[in-house]
């Protein structure tokens, strides 16, 4: 449904937001070292300059709540929020082709700080969702005890649970056990 770079930006942004203690299943900060940031950037194929230092890590860590707010903005507020990010970061979309991606957009120079590049790539991906009236594909996990972001790329928009933990399985097992206990009481 979306361009591969749009999907990758949405999924990587959700994964980054889900490293926050209130969204991670470990209930700890899962982006706590420069090495964890480097693994994340490598996993998602982020190009451009990196310092690999504590300052870069702290910038990305500070970005996570802002991304969460952006990704959970109401459909009515999302266009203005995206425009604000693009204006603040002075985004200038440019076509580029590298690695296996083929032609796609970058809107920051390769020398921009990692946090700025992540923020703008998230906003650019959200542009596609707004234009296609698909903002509802970003959800919060349906498990009562989980606050993780879910990107629903399913055809029928049926994804309800995150990929962070076993929320879907856990909810289903708990519901099964509740039904069994209720049946035993009857």
Secondary structure, DSSP 8 states (H G I E B T S, - for coil): ---HHHHHHHHHHHHHHTTSTTTSTTSS-S--SHHHHHHHHHHTT--S----SHHHHHHHHHHHHHHHHHHTS-HHHHHHHHHHHHHHTT---EEEE-TT--EEEE-S-TTS-HHHHHHHHHHHHHHHHHHTT-GGGEEE-SSTT---EEE---TTS---S-SSSSHHHHHHHHHHHHHHHHHHH-
